Amino acid sequence: MRKLPLVLALTALLLGTAHAADKKDKTPADEAKPESYLLHPQASASEGSVSVEGKRIAYKAVAGTIVLHGKGDKENEPTVSMFYVAYFKKGEEAAKRPVTFIYNGGPGSATVWLHMGAFGPRRVVTMDDSHTPAAPYQLVNNDYSLLDASDLVFIDAPGAGFSRLIANDPDASKREEQMKDRRKEIYGVDGDGHAFAQFITQFLSRYGRWNSPKYLFGESYGTTRSAVLANDLENEESVDLNGVILLSQILNFDTSIDGAEQNPGVDLPYELGLPTFAATAYYHHKLPQQPAALEPFLQEVEQFALGDYAQALMQGARLDDARKQAIAEKLHQYTGLSVPYLLKANLRVTGGMFEHELLGDSGDTTGRLDSRFAGPSLDPLSKEAEYDPQSSAISSAYIAAFNDYARKDLKYGQDQVYHEFADVNDWNFKHNGHDGAVNVMPDLAKAMKTNPGLKVFLNGGYYDLATPFYAADYEMQHMPIQPALMNNIRYAWYPSGHMVYAHEESLKLLHDNVAQFIAQTDNVKKH
């Protein structure tokens, strides 16, 4: 993955591996005229119950699709069949019951991860920081499902999961061109946001939830989507949200530690990635002097990152040898990397370089999504990591569990193929007509300004090298909003990685924090 062009390297934010780019969303139904199930909304209802932290909750589940359409003179033209799984707690009044729209990132990822790992009523069991053995996998009651706090809607991005783009031109020779138009229209920052906005407004109408407290929950690129989507809903659809919950955030792609060497002169990613390097070295006991506790140590590293380290990098070639040596020695204390290596790297180590180098003596590579994980390096002589041991460790369990669960419990998708990823190699990163690195901080800022009651809750893992926690914190501290609106933002950090919920103790904390956030912001009078 590291050897892909920078734009592709930055797209694989959820499961940053090369195989994501190889997944195709084309099926025989895409090549020929689409089957009728793509052209009309589908719904398969079932019932169940889940015990959340000792409390039993009965629910109705609906697995189905909503069909999106074009605009203007094409408003009757179907464009996307968008798959979702919704869980509704029984016996609740819709107007007083929150509803949370949940999606993973990618871009172009199915929402199997948050569904089967975090908040759905069933959870797949995986190893905490090592490779999960092959099938059979264990699917258990999710003690930390978010159904105690909110109804839940898990949404697969267009082209991923059971969602499909639709080419329905009566002329078979024109359908291929129509599909190209669909991809161009929807596979991009703006098109993706508009598609999710249309889905949500249709869902509110279909299930009578316009007057319910409403929340967005996005992970990874899903946080990028959330900023665009919140702005679209607030300012194009007149839908005020109660809250936006962000997990493993990236709003400004100039902060990414992936591919930073391809953007010389912008040293911020190295500074913001350093605390995660330090946390990882701490976890693997690679520090010259092991600190007693993680969080006080990280506070010290953060001060160095935006202090002496930032000042040194800013000097560029003017940095004198003595000062460069001193900074390298300090970086050695914080990262465990050798002083000669740090000097050879000119004090600038990317995520892929660190993942490959930290455990290089043993021939291992650390995880990217969760640097607690490690696995054998594909090429011990490579400059950077060539795969993500964490992704390899758990992906099979999640995909197998959902495929089984969807067909047996949700009664959906018997003759369909579930795609982990859509084919988004040509994702359009142009935003609001502007080229360059994506920065959706202004979108979230506008949503917060036009709805001053909107609350934002940022969550992240200390061991996340895909979207480092300190980069997310930096983005929030630089939001272009009034000081008073900064009080609308809350923060929580966990001793886990990108998929915070892969660590069970962190999953409990995440559940409790998000449930409390919803209870405090749903505007429902408590009796």
C-alpha positions in Angstrom: 0.0 0.0 0.0 2.8 2.3 0.8 4.0 2.2 -2.8 0.8 3.5 -4.2 0.5 7.1 -5.3 -0.1 9.5 -2.4 -3.8 10.1 -3.2 -4.4 6.3 -3.1 -2.3 6.0 0.1 -4.5 8.5 1.8 -7.8 6.8 0.7 -7.2 3.5 2.5 -7.8 5.1 5.9 -10.1 2.4 7.3 -8.2 -0.8 6.3 -5.0 0.6 4.8 -3.9 -2.4 2.7 -3.4 -2.9 -1.0 -6.1 -5.4 -1.4 -8.7 -2.6 -0.8 -7.8 -1.2 -4.2 -8.3 -4.6 -5.8 -11.9 -5.1 -4.6 -14.3 -4.6 -7.4 -18.0 -3.6 -7.0 -18.9 -5.0 -10.4 -21.2 -8.1 -10.4 -23.1 -9.7 -13.3 -26.1 -7.5 -12.3 -23.9 -4.4 -12.9 -22.8 -5.6 -16.4 -26.3 -6.3 -17.6 -29.5 -4.4 -16.8 -29.8 -4.4 -13.0 -32.1 -6.9 -11.3 -35.4 -5.5 -10.0 -34.2 -5.7 -6.4 -31.8 -2.8 -7.2 -34.5 -0.6 -8.6 -36.9 -0.9 -5.8 -36.5 -0.5 -2.0 -36.0 -3.8 -0.2 -36.7 -4.7 3.4 -36.4 -7.9 5.5 -37.7 -7.6 9.1 -36.7 -9.7 12.0 -36.8 -9.5 15.8 -34.3 -10.2 18.6 -33.0 -9.1 21.9 -29.6 -8.0 23.3 -28.4 -7.7 26.9 -26.5 -4.4 27.3 -24.5 -4.2 30.5 -27.0 -6.5 32.2 -30.2 -4.8 30.8 -32.3 -6.8 28.2 -33.5 -4.8 25.2 -36.0 -6.2 22.7 -35.6 -4.8 19.2 -36.9 -5.0 15.6 -34.2 -5.2 12.9 -34.7 -4.2 9.3 -32.1 -5.1 6.6 -32.9 -3.4 3.4 -32.2 -0.8 0.8 -33.1 2.8 -0.1 -32.9 3.8 -3.7 -31.4 7.2 -4.4 -32.3 9.2 -7.5 -30.8 12.0 -9.5 -31.7 15.7 -9.3 -33.5 18.1 -11.5 -34.8 16.6 -14.8 -33.2 13.2 -13.6 -35.1 13.0 -10.3 -36.8 9.8 -11.4 -33.6 8.2 -12.5 -32.3 5.6 -9.9 -28.6 6.1 -9.1 -27.8 4.0 -6.1 -29.3 1.1 -4.2 -28.0 1.8 -0.7 -28.0 -1.0 1.9 -28.6 -0.5 5.6 -29.4 -2.5 8.7 -31.6 -0.6 11.2 -32.3 -1.6 14.8 -35.3 -0.2 16.6 -35.9 -0.6 20.3 -39.4 -1.9 20.9 -41.9 0.1 22.9 -40.3 3.5 22.4 -41.9 6.8 21.2 -40.2 7.8 18.0 -40.1 11.5 18.8 -38.2 10.8 22.1 -36.0 8.1 20.8 -32.6 9.1 19.4 -31.5 7.6 16.0 -27.8 7.3 15.1 -26.6 6.9 11.6 -23.3 4.9 11.6 -20.8 4.3 8.9 -17.2 3.3 8.4 -14.8 5.1 6.1 -12.3 3.9 3.5 -13.5 5.8 1.5 -15.7 3.0 0.0 -15.8 0.7 2.9 -18.7 -1.4 4.0 -19.9 -0.8 7.6 -19.1 -4.3 8.8 -16.6 -3.1 11.3 -18.7 -0.8 13.5 -21.6 -3.2 13.0 -20.0 -6.4 14.1 -17.2 -5.0 16.3 -18.7 -2.0 18.2 -22.4 -1.3 18.4 -24.6 -4.0 16.8 -26.4 -6.5 19.0 -24.0 -9.3 18.1 -20.2 -8.9 18.3 -17.5 -11.1 16.7 -14.7 -12.1 19.1 -11.2 -11.4 17.9 -7.8 -11.5 19.6 -6.8 -8.4 21.5 -3.4 -7.7 19.9 -2.5 -10.7 17.8 -3.8 -12.7 14.8 -7.3 -14.3 15.3 -7.2 -18.0 14.4 -9.2 -19.1 11.4 -12.8 -20.2 11.5 -15.0 -21.1 13.2 -15.4 -17.6 14.7 -17.4 -16.8 17.8 -20.4 -14.4 17.5 -21.6 -13.3 21.0 -24.1 -11.1 22.6 -22.7 -7.5 22.5 -22.7 -6.3 26.1 -21.8 -2.8 24.7 -24.3 -2.4 21.9 -25.5 1.2 21.6 -29.1 0.2 21.5 -29.6 1.2 25.1 -29.0 4.8 24.1 -30.3 5.1 20.5 -31.8 3.3 17.6 -29.1 2.4 15.1 -28.8 2.6 11.4 -25.6 1.0 9.9 -25.1 2.2 6.3 -22.9 0.6 3.6 -21.3 3.2 1.3 -22.3 3.1 -2.4 -20.7 0.2 -4.1 -19.7 -1.5 -0.8 -21.4 -4.2 1.2 -24.7 -4.9 -0.5 -25.0 -1.3 -1.8 -24.7 -0.9 -5.6 -24.5 1.8 -8.2 -27.4 1.6 -10.7 -27.1 1.9 -14.5 -30.6 1.4 -15.9 -30.5 2.9 -19.4 -32.9 1.0 -21.7 -30.1 0.9 -24.3 -27.6 -1.8 -23.3 -24.8 0.0 -25.2 -25.3 3.1 -23.1 -25.3 1.4 -19.6 -21.5 1.2 -19.5 -21.2 4.9 -20.1 -24.0 5.5 -17.6 -22.1 3.5 -14.9 -19.0 5.7 -15.6 -21.1 8.7 -15.0 -22.4 7.2 -11.7 -18.9 6.6 -10.5 -17.8 10.1 -11.4 -20.8 11.6 -9.7 -20.8 9.6 -6.5 -17.2 8.4 -5.9 -15.8 11.6 -4.5 -15.8 13.8 -1.4 -18.8 15.9 -2.4 -20.8 13.2 -4.3 -20.4 10.8 -1.4 -21.7 13.4 1.1 -24.7 14.2 -1.0 -25.6 10.5 -1.4 -25.5 10.0 2.4 -27.6 13.1 2.9 -30.2 11.9 0.5 -30.2 8.5 2.2 -30.8 10.0 5.6 -33.6 12.3 4.6 -35.4 9.4 2.8 -34.9 7.2 5.9 -36.4 9.8 8.1 -39.4 9.9 5.9 -39.8 6.2 5.5 -39.6 5.5 9.2 -41.3 8.6 10.6 -38.2 9.9 12.4 -38.0 13.5 11.4 -38.8 14.6 14.9 -36.3 12.2 16.6 -33.0 13.4 18.1 -30.4 12.7 15.3 -26.7 11.8 15.4 -24.0 10.9 13.0 -21.3 8.4 13.9 -18.4 8.1 11.5 -15.0 6.3 11.7 -11.8 7.2 9.8 -12.8 8.6 6.4 -16.3 8.4 7.9 -15.2 11.5 10.0 -14.3 13.3 6.8 -17.8 12.3 5.5 -19.4 13.5 8.7 -18.1 17.0 8.3 -19.4 17.2 4.7 -22.6 15.4 5.6 -23.3 17.6 8.7 -22.9 20.7 6.6 -25.1 19.3 3.8 -27.9 18.3 6.2 -27.8 21.5 8.2 -27.6 23.9 5.3 -29.1 22.2 2.3 -31.7 19.9 3.9 -32.6 22.0 7.0 -31.9 19.0 9.3 -30.5 20.1 12.6 -28.4 17.4 14.2 -28.1 16.9 18.0 -24.6 15.5 17.7 -21.7 14.4 15.6 -19.6 11.6 17.0 -16.1 11.2 15.4 -13.9 8.1 15.8 -10.3 8.1 14.6 -10.6 11.5 12.9 -9.0 13.0 9.8 -10.5 16.3 8.6 -7.3 17.8 7.1 -5.3 15.4 4.9 -2.2 17.6 5.2 -1.9 16.2 8.8 -1.5 12.6 7.6 1.7 10.8 8.5 1.2 8.5 5.5 3.0 9.8 2.4 4.3 12.8 4.2 7.6 12.6 2.4 5.8 13.4 -0.8 4.8 16.8 0.5 8.2 18.3 1.4 8.1 21.6 3.3 5.1 20.5 5.3 6.5 19.0 8.5 3.3 19.1 10.6 2.6 15.3 10.1 5.9 14.4 11.6 5.2 16.5 14.7 1.6 15.2 15.1 2.6 11.6 14.5 5.4 11.6 17.1 3.1 10.9 20.2 1.7 7.8 18.5 5.3 6.6 17.7 6.1 7.1 21.4 2.9 5.3 22.6 3.8 2.4 20.2 7.4 2.1 21.5 6.1 2.3 25.0 3.7 -0.6 24.3 6.4 -2.8 22.8 8.9 -1.9 25.5 11.4 -0.4 22.9 12.1 2.8 24.8 15.6 3.3 26.4 13.9 4.2 29.6 10.4 2.7 30.1 8.1 5.3 31.7 5.9 4.3 34.6 2.7 5.4 32.9 1.6 6.2 29.3 -0.4 9.4 29.6 2.1 11.6 31.5 4.8 10.4 29.1 2.6 11.4 26.1 2.1 14.8 27.5 5.8 15.3 27.7 6.2 14.1 24.1 3.5 16.4 22.9 5.3 19.4 24.4 8.5 18.4 22.6 6.7 17.7 19.3 5.2 21.3 19.0 8.2 22.9 20.8 11.8 21.9 20.2 11.1 19.4 17.5 8.8 21.7 15.4 11.4 24.5 15.7 14.2 22.2 14.5 12.2 21.0 11.5 11.2 24.5 10.6 14.9 25.4 10.2 15.3 22.9 7.4 18.9 22.9 6.0 19.8 25.7 8.3 19.7 23.4 11.3 23.3 23.0 12.6 24.8 19.6 13.1 25.0 19.9 16.9 21.3 20.8 17.2 20.4 18.0 14.8 22.3 15.5 16.8 20.6 16.7 20.0 17.1 16.4 18.5 17.9 12.9 17.1 19.0 11.8 20.6 15.8 13.1 22.1 13.7 11.3 19.4 15.6 8.1 20.2 14.4 8.5 23.8 10.8 9.0 22.6 10.6 6.4 19.8 13.2 3.8 20.4 14.6 4.3 16.9 18.4 4.5 16.7 20.1 7.8 16.4 21.9 6.9 13.2 18.6 5.9 11.6 17.0 9.2 12.7 19.9 11.2 11.3 19.8 9.3 8.0 16.0 10.0 7.9 16.7 13.7 8.4 14.6 13.6 11.6 11.5 12.9 9.5 10.0 9.4 9.9 6.8 8.5 8.1 4.2 6.0 9.5 5.3 3.3 7.1 9.0 3.8 8.0 8.3 3.6 11.7 6.1 0.5 11.4 8.8 -1.3 9.6 11.7 -0.1 11.7 10.6 -0.3 15.3 10.6 -4.1 15.5 13.0 -4.6 12.6 15.6 -6.4 14.7 13.2 -9.3 15.1 12.0 -9.1 11.5 8.5 -7.9 12.5 6.3 -5.0 11.3 3.9 -3.2 13.7 0.3 -2.6 12.8 -0.8 0.6 11.2 -4.5 0.7 12.3 -3.5 -0.6 15.7 0.3 -0.5 16.4 -0.1 -2.9 19.3 -0.3 -5.7 16.7 2.8 -7.1 14.9 3.5 -9.6 12.2 6.4 -10.9 10.1 7.7 -8.3 7.7 7.1 -9.2 4.0 10.5 -7.8 3.1 12.9 -7.2 6.0 15.0 -5.0 3.7 12.1 -2.7 2.7 12.1 0.9 3.7 8.4 0.9 4.8 5.8 -1.5 5.9 4.2 -3.4 3.1 1.0 -4.6 4.8 -0.9 -4.0 8.0 -0.7 -6.9 10.5 -3.7 -5.7 12.4 -5.9 -5.7 9.3 -4.7 -9.2 8.4 -5.4 -10.3 12.0 -9.1 -9.6 12.1 -10.6 -9.0 8.6 -11.5 -12.6 8.0 -13.4 -12.9 11.3 -15.4 -9.7 10.6 -16.3 -10.6 7.0 -17.2 -14.2 7.8 -19.3 -13.3 10.8 -21.3 -10.7 8.9 -21.9 -12.9 5.9 -23.2 -15.6 8.2 -25.2 -13.2 10.4 -26.8 -11.3 7.5 -28.2 -14.4 5.8 -29.2 -16.4 8.9 -30.4 -13.8 11.3 -31.3 -10.8 9.2 -32.6 -13.0 6.3 -31.0 -10.8 3.7 -28.6 -11.2 0.8 -28.9 -15.0 0.1 -28.0 -14.7 -3.6 -25.9 -11.6 -3.4 -22.2 -10.9 -2.9 -21.1 -8.8 0.1 -18.2 -6.5 -0.9 -15.8 -5.4 1.8 -14.8 -2.4 -0.4 -16.1 -0.6 -3.4 -13.7 0.0 -6.3 -12.8 3.7 -5.6 -9.3 3.9 -7.2 -10.6 7.0 -9.1 -12.0 8.7 -6.0 -12.4 12.4 -6.6 -10.7 14.4 -3.8 -11.8 17.7 -5.2 -13.9 19.5 -2.6 -16.2 22.4 -3.3 -14.4 22.9 -6.6 -10.9 23.0 -5.1 -8.0 20.7 -5.8 -5.2 19.8 -3.4 -5.3 18.1 0.0 -8.8 17.7 1.4 -9.6 19.8 4.3 -13.2 19.6 5.6 -12.7 21.5 8.8 -14.6 24.5 7.3 -17.6 22.2 6.6 -17.9 21.1 10.2 -17.2 24.6 11.4 -20.1 25.9 9.2 -22.4 23.3 10.6 -21.5 24.3 14.1 -22.0 28.0 13.4 -25.3 27.6 11.6 -26.5 25.3 14.4 -24.8 26.6 17.6 -26.4 23.9 19.6 -24.6 21.1 17.7 -22.3 19.1 19.9 -19.3 17.2 18.7 -17.6 14.3 20.4 -14.1 13.3 19.2 -12.7 9.8 20.1 -9.4 8.2 19.2 -6.9 5.6 20.1 -3.3 6.1 21.3 -2.0 3.3 19.1 -3.6 4.5 15.8 -1.0 5.2 13.2 -3.5 5.6 10.4 -5.1 8.7 11.9 -2.9 9.7 14.9 -4.8 11.0 18.0 -2.7 14.1 18.4 -3.4 15.1 14.7 -7.1 14.8 15.5 -6.7 16.9 18.6 -4.7 19.5 16.6 -7.4 19.7 14.0 -10.1 20.4 16.6 -8.0 23.0 18.4 -7.7 24.8 15.0 -11.3 24.7 14.0 -12.3 28.1 12.5 -15.1 28.7 15.1 -15.7 31.2 17.8 -14.2 30.4 21.3 -17.6 29.8 22.8 -18.3 27.1 20.2 -15.2 25.3 21.3 -17.1 24.4 24.5 -19.4 22.2 22.2 -16.5 19.8 21.6 -15.7 16.9 23.8 -12.7 14.5 23.7 -11.9 11.0 24.8 -8.7 8.9 24.2 -8.4 5.1 24.6 -5.5 2.6 25.0 -6.4 1.1 21.7 -5.9 1.7 18.0 -7.9 3.0 15.0 -10.7 0.5 15.7 -10.9 1.4 19.4 -13.5 -1.2 19.9 -11.1 -4.1 19.0 -9.9 -3.8 22.6 -12.8 -4.9 24.8 -12.0 -2.6 27.7 -11.9 0.3 25.4 -15.2 -0.8 23.7 -16.9 -0.6 27.1 -15.5 2.9 27.7 -16.4 4.0 24.2 -20.0 2.7 24.7 -20.4 4.4 28.1 -19.0 7.7 26.8 -21.1 7.8 23.7 -24.3 6.7 25.5 -23.7 9.5 28.0 -23.1 12.0 25.2 -26.4 11.1 23.6 -28.3 11.2 26.9 -26.9 14.7 27.6 -27.6 16.1 24.1 -30.9 14.5 23.0 -33.1 17.4 24.3 -35.5 14.9 25.7 -36.9 15.8 29.1 -36.0 13.1 31.6 -38.6 12.0 34.1 
